[in-house]
Every structure is written in structure tokens, then in C-alpha cells.
């Protein structure tokens, strides 16, 4: 077999020098424009630069970052090798209207102006790669429609799970499966906080402060993480792909971890559980349930072992069975790995004259959403009650009137005289019945306060 010569050529003369023959073939440039050059943007650029020769051999294309658009061109930035050869601009049209740019990377985050920029790029027939979970979870319907109309695609592996490959596998290697459930620990900040609370006995506020010091949580406003909003966006994306029906952020029920205490963690551990913020999407009888909340999960389930800032996604498919993806769920380098991976998917078979979709939108059905009130769960309930005869009978009557069955009950010690602390674990109960009973119990004269109520999830154990 005759050896083929490979020559890397610059973007300036690429159009005139592509040789389509089998001998003396060139590595064609794929030109890239980037919106945003922050923490992740710099990692993406560095990865492309550092692996340029390796990637060109792997995909027979030369990835060339031509233009980077930033908010302030005068802002002092870290020195990055190769940046001197790139145009730095504050004008989005330098990317949007440049016909030589093939792929647009959006890394500015948020919905606006990202949405408008991505829509304009798609309308110009440019492929888009983004790590913007908010954008996909809230405006995915419009973006995929625009991509299809212009015969290009928008890829977003980096939007969920950092460097963990999950979007691509769901759309390709697992695409033949009917997926019944997807469960994940998909927010590293909350997982780190809960791990520190458990391992070091820290109060929530102290564990949050430690997460902020390490850069896992925003110092100014960590609410997106600790209130479950970040995980809800990611679950909306995963559920849309898994169940082939458009799910948006607003459709996801969410609870955060701000009410979790050391007492809850210790009680859970004594009963053989660990507390995690989990995202659960499931389909049953044509109805989809999507929810993010803290849960007691069995300590012998594999998701229970996911500690620190790591993420994991567990998929239940009818043919493949149970599959788990695990790794670093955030950070500049893991996210850059996913972003550049998406660029490679586009560039590998790139044809500037005959563009086409890589995956396309997979939401070809419209399925009914199941409200959280209809969902069936077991519950952990912690309450302080008056320590005197007849108290449990009153509480049991309220539970019974609401069709709530108690599986177990444990009395704990308290420092307050005349007060007993009770832990209940229920059998499966419809959520609306559970919350109705808790509302009524809270008003009983024998109940000091209901301290917490947390779902118990066996996760198919």
C-alpha cells in the first residue's frame, strides 16, 4: 500500500489547496469561532492548541481557532500559547458573518445573549458546540428547529456532567434502547457539601463555605447549586433525550439541600442509607416524571459511593440493562474535553459544501408529564413531639386517614426535657397524601415541629 503524505495547511490558502485524491492528500482546516474566553474557554483553546498535531492525525482535519469574541478586548488575560495568532474582538459579527468560520463555540453561559448569538450562527449555516445547560434546557426546542432548517447541528456534551460522556452515548450507542429510568448525581457542589457534612460532621453552612473557598460553589450566589436549579437543567436535557419528548427546566420538580442537617445524615447512616441530591427521570405508562431532590439511598447501591465533587449517571435500558457513567462533573479541563469531543464529531466527516446533522433533535414524541403529587415514594420524617402517652396514636391516626402506612419508627434522644424526637420511615405513598398528612400533623397540639421530610429511593435495588 502506497504511503500517503499529509500536509497541514493554513486557513489562508486552504480553499485553494485541498486535494481530494488518495495520494498527497491534505488535512483540511476546520475554522472555529469562540464566544467567551473565560475559565472553560481558555481550557478549550489550550486543548486544541496542545493536541493540534495529534488531533489532525486522528480526524484528518486541522482545527483552527480563527476568532474569539469577548465582552472587553482591553481586559488583561493570562498568556496562552497560540493566542497571538487569533483575532480577539468584541464584535459578534466577526464570527457570525465570517463565511470561513465553520464551527461556533458558545461558552458565555446564561440564556441571553447566548441564545441570540447561537440562533444567528445556526441561521448562517454554522455548526454550534456549547456547554450551556441553561440554554439547552430552556430554549432547546427553538435551537434544534433552527439547526434542522439550516441542515447543521448543535452539540452540547459539556452541558451535563463535565467530562463524563453521556449525551453522545444516549444519542448513539444506547439509542436502540427504550429507557425507563435515568438517575444521577449531577451537581458536584451539592455532592461535595453532603460528603463533607457526613465525613467531617460539618454543618451545612460550614460545608458550603468550604465549597465556596475551593471554587465549587459561587461565593456571591450559590443558590443555583444548593436549591437544585443546576441539576434540574441537566435532568431536563437528559430526560428529553432518554424519553424522546421535550422536557424543559420549568417542568422539573426540584428541592435543594439547605434543610439537610447532621441529624438527618446520622439517622440515615444508622438505617443503612446515605443522603444525596439526586435527579430522577422515569417513564411509566407513557407518562414522564422528572424530579430533583435530596434522597436517602441504600448505602450498598453504587450511586451511594459517589463522593466529593464527582458525578454519576445511571441509565436503565430494556436491552442493555443498567449502565453507569462516572467521573468529574465540572471543571475547566473535563468540560473542555467534552467540548472538543463535540468539535471532533463535527470535523471528522466535515464537508463545507454538503453539510448535515450529526444527531439532530431526538424529541419526536409529545408525552404527558406526571406531577409530583402523583409520584409514589417512601419517606423519612423527623419530628419533635411532646413526650407523653397518646402522642403516637394521634399521629398514626392522621397518617392512616391519608393512606400513609408506617414501615418503621425510632425514638431518638433530645436535650430538651419533655420532648421526644421521632424518626418515621413510610411504605410507598402517593406524594399528595404524604404532604397532606404532614400539613395536618404539623397542626397537632402534641407536635412541636416537623424538622424534615426526605424521600427514600431504593433505585431499583
C-alpha positions in Angstrom: 0.0 0.0 0.0 1.4 3.4 -1.0 2.1 5.8 1.8 0.0 8.9 1.9 1.6 12.3 2.5 -0.1 14.6 4.9 0.4 18.3 4.8 -1.2 20.7 7.2 -2.1 24.0 5.5 -3.2 27.3 6.9 -6.7 28.8 6.8 -5.4 31.4 4.3 -4.9 29.0 1.4 -7.0 26.0 2.5 -9.7 26.5 -0.2 -7.2 26.6 -3.0 -5.1 23.7 -1.8 -7.4 20.8 -0.9 -6.5 17.7 -2.8 -9.2 15.1 -2.8 -7.0 12.3 -4.3 -5.7 9.3 -2.4 -2.1 10.4 -2.8 -0.8 13.7 -1.4 -4.0 14.4 0.5 -4.1 17.5 2.7 -5.5 17.9 6.1 -8.3 20.4 5.6 -8.8 23.3 8.0 -12.0 23.5 10.0 -12.2 27.1 11.2 -13.6 27.9 14.6 -15.0 31.0 16.3 -15.4 31.2 20.0 -17.8 33.3 22.1 -16.3 33.7 25.5 -12.8 33.2 26.8 -13.2 32.5 30.5 -12.3 29.6 32.7 -13.6 26.9 30.3 -12.9 28.9 27.1 -9.2 29.1 27.8 -9.1 25.3 28.6 -10.8 24.6 25.2 -8.4 26.8 23.3 -5.4 25.3 25.1 -6.6 21.7 24.4 -7.0 22.5 20.7 -3.5 24.1 20.6 -1.7 21.5 22.7 -3.2 18.5 20.8 -3.3 20.1 17.4 -0.9 17.6 15.7 -2.4 14.6 17.5 -6.0 15.6 16.5 -5.1 16.3 12.9 -3.8 12.8 12.5 -6.8 11.4 14.3 -9.5 13.2 12.3 -7.6 14.3 9.1 -8.7 17.8 9.7 -6.8 20.8 11.2 -8.8 22.6 13.9 -8.1 26.3 13.6 -9.4 28.8 16.1 -9.7 31.9 14.0 -11.6 34.5 16.1 -12.6 34.9 19.7 -15.3 37.3 20.7 -15.1 38.7 24.3 -17.0 41.3 26.2 -13.9 43.5 26.8 -11.0 43.3 24.5 -8.9 45.5 26.8 -9.2 43.2 29.7 -5.8 41.7 30.7 -5.9 37.9 30.1 -3.5 35.1 31.0 -0.8 34.3 28.4 -1.9 31.3 26.4 0.3 29.8 23.7 -1.1 30.4 20.2 -3.4 33.2 21.2 -1.2 35.8 19.4 -2.4 34.2 16.1 -6.1 34.6 16.9 -8.3 37.7 16.3 -9.7 39.0 19.5 -12.8 41.0 19.0 -15.8 42.5 20.9 -18.0 42.4 17.7 -20.1 39.2 17.3 -20.5 39.8 13.6 -16.8 39.0 13.2 -17.8 35.4 13.8 -21.4 35.3 12.6 -20.7 37.0 9.2 -17.4 35.3 8.6 -18.2 32.7 5.9 -14.9 30.9 6.5 -15.8 30.0 10.1 -17.4 26.6 10.2 -18.0 25.9 13.9 -19.1 28.3 16.6 -18.3 27.5 20.2 -20.6 29.3 22.8 -19.1 29.4 26.3 -20.5 32.7 27.7 -23.3 30.9 29.6 -26.8 32.1 30.5 -29.7 32.4 28.1 -29.1 35.9 26.7 -27.2 37.0 24.7 -26.1 33.4 24.1 -29.5 32.4 22.6 -29.4 35.2 20.0 -25.8 34.5 19.1 -26.4 30.8 18.6 -29.6 31.3 16.6 -27.7 33.7 14.3 -24.8 31.2 13.9 -27.3 28.4 13.0 -29.1 30.6 10.5 -25.8 31.2 8.8 -25.3 27.5 8.4 -22.6 27.2 11.1 -22.4 24.2 13.4 -22.6 25.1 17.1 -21.0 23.5 20.2 -22.0 24.7 23.6 -21.6 23.7 27.3 -24.6 25.9 28.2 -27.1 23.8 30.2 -29.4 26.8 30.8 -29.6 27.5 27.1 -30.4 23.9 26.1 -32.8 23.3 29.0 -34.8 26.4 28.4 -34.6 27.1 24.6 -33.6 23.8 23.1 -36.8 23.4 21.1 -36.2 26.6 19.1 -32.5 25.9 18.7 -32.9 22.4 17.3 -35.6 23.6 14.9 -33.2 26.3 13.6 -30.4 23.7 13.2 -32.6 21.4 11.3 -33.8 24.1 9.0 -30.2 25.0 8.1 -29.0 21.4 7.8 -26.5 21.8 10.6 -26.4 20.7 14.2 -25.9 21.9 17.8 -23.9 19.6 20.1 -23.8 20.0 23.9 -22.0 17.1 25.6 -20.3 19.6 28.0 -23.7 20.8 29.3 -24.2 17.8 31.6 -21.6 16.0 33.7 -18.5 18.0 32.7 -16.2 15.4 31.1 -18.5 12.4 31.5 -19.7 11.1 28.1 -23.5 10.7 28.5 -25.2 12.9 25.8 -23.4 11.2 23.0 -24.0 7.6 24.2 -27.7 8.3 24.8 -28.0 9.6 21.2 -25.9 6.9 19.6 -24.8 3.6 21.3 -27.8 3.5 23.6 -30.3 4.8 21.0 -31.8 1.4 20.3 -32.9 1.0 23.9 -36.2 2.1 25.4 -35.0 3.8 28.5 -37.3 3.5 31.5 -35.3 5.5 34.1 -32.3 7.7 34.4 -30.9 8.6 37.8 -28.0 10.8 38.5 -25.8 12.7 40.9 -25.3 15.6 38.5 -24.3 18.5 40.7 -20.8 18.3 42.1 -21.2 21.2 44.5 -24.1 19.6 46.5 -22.4 16.2 46.4 -19.2 17.8 47.8 -21.2 19.6 50.6 -23.1 16.4 51.6 -19.9 14.4 51.6 -18.1 16.9 53.9 -21.1 17.1 56.2 -21.0 13.3 56.5 -17.2 12.7 56.7 -16.3 15.7 58.9 -19.5 16.4 60.8 -19.8 19.9 59.3 -23.0 21.9 59.5 -24.5 22.8 56.1 -23.3 26.4 56.3 -19.7 25.4 57.1 -19.6 22.8 54.3 -21.0 25.4 51.8 -18.3 27.8 52.9 -15.6 25.2 52.3 -17.1 24.5 48.8 -17.0 28.2 48.0 -13.4 28.5 49.1 -12.4 25.7 46.7 -14.4 27.3 43.9 -17.1 24.5 43.7 -19.8 27.0 44.7 -20.2 30.6 43.7 -19.4 33.0 46.6 -21.9 35.7 45.6 -24.9 33.4 44.9 -24.7 29.6 45.3 -28.5 29.2 45.1 -28.4 27.6 41.6 -26.5 24.6 43.0 -27.9 24.3 46.5 -31.5 24.8 45.5 -31.4 22.2 42.8 -31.7 24.5 39.8 -28.5 23.4 38.1 -29.4 19.7 38.4 -32.9 20.5 37.1 -31.5 22.0 33.9 -29.3 18.9 33.4 -32.1 16.5 34.1 -34.3 18.3 31.6 -31.6 17.7 29.0 -31.1 14.0 29.9 -34.8 13.2 30.1 -35.6 14.9 26.7 -33.1 12.6 25.1 -33.9 9.5 27.1 -37.7 9.7 26.6 -37.7 11.3 23.1 -40.0 14.1 24.4 -39.2 17.7 25.0 -38.6 18.4 28.7 -37.7 21.9 29.9 -36.3 23.3 33.1 -39.7 24.6 34.2 -41.1 21.0 34.0 -38.7 19.6 36.6 -39.8 19.4 40.3 -36.9 20.5 42.5 -35.9 20.7 46.1 -32.5 21.7 47.4 -30.3 20.6 50.3 -30.5 23.6 52.6 -32.6 21.8 55.1 -30.4 18.8 55.4 -28.7 18.6 58.9 -26.2 16.4 60.6 -29.0 14.7 62.4 -30.6 13.7 59.1 -27.3 12.3 57.8 -26.6 10.4 61.0 -30.1 9.0 61.2 -29.8 7.9 57.5 -26.5 6.2 58.1 -27.9 4.3 61.2 -30.6 2.9 58.9 -28.2 1.9 56.1 -28.7 4.9 53.9 -26.7 7.9 52.6 -28.2 11.2 51.6 -27.6 12.5 48.1 -29.1 15.2 45.9 -30.4 13.0 43.1 -32.0 13.7 39.7 -34.6 11.1 38.6 -36.3 10.9 35.3 -38.7 8.0 34.6 -41.3 6.9 32.1 -44.2 4.7 33.0 -47.4 4.1 31.0 -46.5 6.9 28.7 -46.1 9.5 31.5 -42.8 11.1 32.3 -41.7 12.1 35.8 -38.8 14.4 36.3 -37.6 15.5 39.8 -34.5 16.7 41.7 -34.4 16.4 45.4 -32.4 15.0 48.4 -33.0 11.3 49.0 -31.9 8.5 51.3 -30.4 5.9 49.0 -29.1 2.4 50.1 -25.5 2.5 51.1 -24.9 -0.6 49.1 -26.2 1.0 45.8 -23.4 2.1 43.6 -24.6 5.7 43.5 -24.2 5.9 47.2 -20.4 5.5 46.8 -20.1 8.7 44.6 -18.3 11.2 46.9 -16.9 14.7 46.6 -17.4 16.8 43.5 -17.8 13.7 41.3 -20.9 13.0 39.2 -22.5 9.8 38.0 -25.4 8.9 35.8 -27.3 5.6 35.9 -29.3 4.5 32.9 -31.9 1.7 32.8 -32.4 0.4 29.2 -34.6 -2.5 28.1 -31.8 -4.3 26.2 -28.6 -3.0 27.7 -29.8 -3.3 31.3 -28.2 -0.9 33.8 -25.3 1.3 32.7 -23.4 3.9 34.8 -21.2 6.8 33.6 -18.9 8.3 36.3 -16.3 11.0 36.6 -15.5 14.6 37.2 -18.8 16.5 36.6 -17.4 20.0 36.3 -14.1 22.0 35.9 -12.4 23.6 33.0 -10.4 20.6 31.8 -13.2 18.0 32.0 -15.7 20.3 30.3 -13.1 21.3 27.6 -12.7 17.6 26.9 -16.4 17.3 26.1 -16.5 20.5 24.1 -13.5 19.5 21.9 -15.0 16.0 21.6 -18.1 17.5 20.1 -15.9 19.6 17.7 -14.2 16.4 16.6 -17.6 14.7 15.9 -18.4 17.6 13.5 -15.0 17.9 12.0 -14.3 14.2 11.4 -16.5 14.0 8.4 -16.8 17.7 7.7 -17.8 18.8 4.2 -18.2 22.5 3.8 -20.3 22.1 0.6 -22.6 19.3 1.9 -23.4 19.9 5.5 -25.6 17.6 7.5 -26.9 16.8 11.0 -24.8 14.6 13.3 -27.5 13.6 15.8 -30.4 16.1 15.2 -33.2 16.5 17.6 -34.4 13.2 19.1 -37.6 14.6 20.7 -40.0 13.2 18.1 -42.9 12.5 20.6 -45.0 14.6 23.0 -45.6 12.7 26.2 -47.6 13.7 29.3 -45.8 14.9 32.4 -46.7 13.3 35.7 -47.0 15.9 38.5 -45.0 15.5 41.7 -48.3 15.0 43.5 -48.9 11.8 41.6 -45.5 10.4 42.2 -45.1 7.4 44.6 -42.2 7.4 47.1 -41.2 6.3 50.5 -40.4 9.0 53.1 -38.2 9.7 56.0 -39.9 12.0 58.5 -38.2 13.6 61.5 -40.2 15.4 64.1 -40.2 16.6 67.7 -43.2 15.7 69.8 -44.5 16.1 73.3 -43.2 13.1 75.4 -46.4 11.8 76.9 -48.8 8.9 76.3 -51.2 9.1 73.4 -49.0 11.2 71.1 -48.2 8.4 68.6 -51.9 7.4 68.4 -52.8 10.9 67.3 -50.0 11.0 64.7 -50.8 7.5 63.5 -54.5 8.4 63.0 -53.6 11.3 60.7 -51.3 9.1 58.7 -54.0 6.4 58.5 -56.6 8.9 57.4 -54.3 9.9 54.5 -53.4 6.4 53.4 -49.9 6.6 54.7 -48.5 3.4 56.1 -45.6 3.4 58.5 -42.8 0.9 57.9 -40.7 1.7 60.9 -40.4 4.2 63.8 -37.5 5.0 66.1 -37.4 7.3 69.1 -34.2 9.4 69.4 -32.8 11.3 72.4 -33.1 15.1 72.7 -31.6 17.6 75.0 -35.0 19.1 75.8 -37.0 17.8 78.7 -40.4 16.6 77.8 -39.7 16.4 74.1 -39.2 13.2 72.1 -37.6 13.1 68.7 -39.3 10.5 66.4 -38.0 9.1 63.0 -40.6 7.6 60.7 -40.0 5.6 57.5 -43.1 5.1 55.5 -44.1 2.5 52.9 -44.7 3.7 49.4 -47.2 6.5 49.4 -48.6 9.0 46.9 -46.9 12.3 47.4 -50.0 14.4 47.7 -51.2 12.1 50.5 -47.9 12.4 52.3 -47.8 16.2 52.2 -51.5 16.4 53.3 -50.7 14.3 56.3 -47.6 16.3 57.2 -49.6 19.6 57.0 -52.2 18.1 59.4 -49.7 16.6 61.8 -47.9 20.0 62.0 -51.0 21.5 63.5 -51.5 18.9 66.2 -51.0 20.3 69.7 -48.7 17.3 70.6 -46.3 18.1 67.8 -43.6 20.7 68.5 -42.3 20.8 64.9 -41.7 18.6 61.8 -38.0 19.0 61.3 -37.6 17.4 57.9 -39.2 15.2 55.3 -37.0 13.5 52.7 -37.8 10.9 50.1 -36.3 7.4 50.4 -35.3 5.9 47.0 -34.2 2.2 46.6 -33.3 2.9 42.9 -34.4 -0.5 41.7 -32.4 -2.4 44.3 
